[in-house]
Amino acid sequence: MSDSGQQREPYYADSAPGYEHFDDHEPAEALGSYLVGLGLAALLTVVSFFISGTTLVWGPSIPVALIVLAIAQMGVHLVFFLNITTGPDNVNNILALAFGVLIVLLLLAGSLWIMANLNHNMMPMDQIMQMHH
Amino acid sequence: MSAFEAAAEQEREFPDRRHVPERAAGERASKRIIVGYGFWIFLLSDIVMFSAFFATYAVLVDATAGGPSGRELFNLRNVAIETACLLLSSFTCGLASIGARTQRGSWFYGAMAATCILGAAFLFIEVREFAGVVAQGAGPTRSAFLSAFFTLVGCHGLHVTAGLLWLMTMMAQVFAKGYRADILRRVLCFGLFWHTLDIIWVAIFTVVYLMGAGQ
């Protein structure tokens, strides 16, 4: 059993985040992946900093553009640095990530929605003060 | 023939087809894969914790109580330098993980040392920024906005501090014990931790600094 396990090693159908299969890829390829990631992340960062201070684009679109750029950069980090990919050997990692993203979105959207609603429905502070007198 | 036997038969016939499950039932994944997956789940739970701090910050960002807002406090040039430090340190951390797995000492120690210096530079700039803001009378007790700001960014800073301690521990362990399988698994986990801190920093410099300074 352990013998067949040894033979199967290069064909393992599982993979951990952050791990490159050196059976398939030389270290030079792993280095190339990190370099591509660094280049893309640097490009997205520079665009983010440029867009935040520019008057070239319509003002209200800037926060949306910043959020889109940040999400793109997180994707670059996940793929090129953490090596979370859509390959068949990465299903477990992707499922865990999807669950994490779901919780994060529920937490952020839920908090902002509830608090905005409370703010909207709360009486202005000076009227509350008048009721006490 | 049961479904399992059919699958096993298919696997024998097409051993090089990647979409066919390669492992038969009962055969275990290697320890490195299990450790990496478990640590990935911990990191996701850490990201969920940070998202709670982000939600708090977003709710309280306008509650300045007559005190200074982000636009008056933030210095984007400092933030750009911090971002560059952390991004480069993420890259050198990747180089260190290649060095560890190919067991090349000069790569591993050199890249880990570079990661350490860049991380320390990031922390130094952040602590200086915090000290400057507190000296202006805008400490965490000044307003709800500043409480949320110090909690969110300070929690990330604490993670970086812990990461630096872990980094030096890993260098010492590889030096003392060599490239043993269990040590390499710890190096893998450290790399994941460090890359995740950079992902959280992307969210911080976008939501806190860029959107705060541009309001």
Interface residues (C-beta under 8 A of the other chain):
Chain A: M1 G5 R8 E9 Y11 Y12 A13 D14 S15 A16 P17 G18 Y19 F22 P27 A30 L31 Y34 L35 G37 L38 A41 A42 T45 S48 F49 S52 G53 I62 P63 L66 I67 L69 A70 Q73 M74 H77 L78 F81 L82 G87 P88 D89 N92 N93 A96 L97 F99 G100 I103 V104 L107 L108 G110 S111 L112 M115
Chain B: P15 D16 R18 H19 P21 E22 R23 E27 A29 S30 R32 I33 I34 V35 G36 Y37 W40 I41 L44 S45 I47 V48 S51 A52 F54 A55 T56 A58 V59 L76 A80 T83 A84 L87 L88 S90 F91 G94 L95 S97 I98 R101 T102 L188 G191 L192 H195 T196 D198 I199 V202 A203 F205 T206 V207 L210 M211 A213 G214
